[in-house]
Amino acid sequence: MTFDELLTKVKKTAENLDVSNTDFLAVQVNITGKEKGVFYVEVKDHKINVKPYEYHDRNCAITMNLPDFNKLLDGKLDPVLAFTMGKLKVDGDVGKALEFSKLLK
């Protein structure tokens, strides 16, 4: 899977997420490894946006390699387990990162 394919998958996943109970959440996702890239997911006014840019006024940034983030999206990798194993790094508000992971489920 390429970074562009992952971004397309995240956008499709975002279309089906229920963000009606989320007022604001801004998470930057840093993908590391051979297929690296950056995108952000923003929930604002109960609408979700996914854009391939850095987001400087974010709640947190998470960093993962592409295969692990793909497993996270597919529900095959628990975010808390990934964090404790060092596969997922959080810079900023860990609570917001957890809120983000709950949105993906």
C-alpha positions in Angstrom: 0.0 0.0 0.0 1.2 3.5 -0.8 0.7 6.6 1.2 -1.8 7.9 -1.3 -3.8 4.7 -1.1 -3.8 5.0 2.7 -5.0 8.6 2.5 -7.8 7.6 0.1 -8.7 4.8 2.6 -8.7 7.3 5.5 -11.0 9.6 3.6 -13.4 6.8 2.8 -13.4 5.7 6.4 -14.0 9.3 7.5 -17.2 9.5 5.4 -18.8 6.9 7.5 -17.8 8.1 11.0 -20.3 9.4 13.4 -18.9 12.7 14.7 -22.1 14.1 16.0 -20.8 14.0 19.6 -17.5 15.6 18.8 -17.2 19.4 18.9 -13.6 19.8 17.9 -10.7 17.4 17.4 -7.5 18.0 15.3 -5.0 15.2 14.9 -2.0 15.2 12.7 -0.9 11.8 11.5 2.8 11.3 10.6 3.4 8.2 8.6 7.0 6.9 8.8 9.0 4.4 6.9 9.4 3.8 3.2 6.0 5.2 2.4 6.0 8.3 4.6 3.7 11.3 4.6 1.6 13.6 6.7 -2.1 14.3 6.9 -4.6 15.6 9.4 -8.0 14.7 10.5 -10.1 17.6 11.8 -13.6 17.4 13.3 -15.1 20.9 13.6 -18.8 21.8 13.9 -19.7 18.1 13.7 -18.1 17.7 10.2 -14.9 15.8 9.4 -12.1 16.8 7.1 -9.0 14.8 6.0 -6.3 16.8 4.3 -2.7 15.9 3.2 -1.1 18.8 5.1 0.5 19.5 8.5 -1.8 21.0 11.1 0.0 23.3 13.4 -2.9 24.2 15.7 -3.6 20.5 16.5 -4.6 18.7 19.7 -2.0 16.1 19.1 0.1 14.3 16.5 0.5 10.6 16.2 3.3 8.9 14.5 3.2 5.3 13.1 4.5 3.4 10.2 2.1 2.7 7.3 1.5 -1.0 7.9 0.7 -0.4 11.6 -1.6 2.5 10.9 -3.4 0.4 8.3 -3.9 -2.3 10.9 -5.2 0.3 13.3 -7.8 1.4 10.7 -8.8 -2.2 10.0 -9.3 -2.8 13.8 -6.5 -5.4 13.8 -4.3 -3.3 16.1 -5.5 -1.9 19.4 -4.3 1.7 19.8 -3.5 1.3 23.5 -1.5 -1.8 22.9 0.3 -0.1 19.9 1.2 2.8 22.2 2.5 0.6 25.0 4.6 -1.4 22.4 6.1 1.8 21.0 4.4 1.3 17.6 2.3 4.5 18.1 3.8 7.7 19.4 1.8 10.7 20.6 3.0 14.3 20.7 0.5 16.4 22.6 -2.8 15.5 24.3 -2.9 11.7 24.8 -6.6 12.0 25.7 -7.4 13.5 22.3 -5.4 10.7 20.6 -7.5 8.2 22.5 -10.7 10.1 21.4 -9.4 9.9 17.8 -8.8 6.1 18.1 -12.4 5.6 19.4 -13.7 7.5 16.3 -12.0 5.0 14.1 -13.7 2.0 15.7 
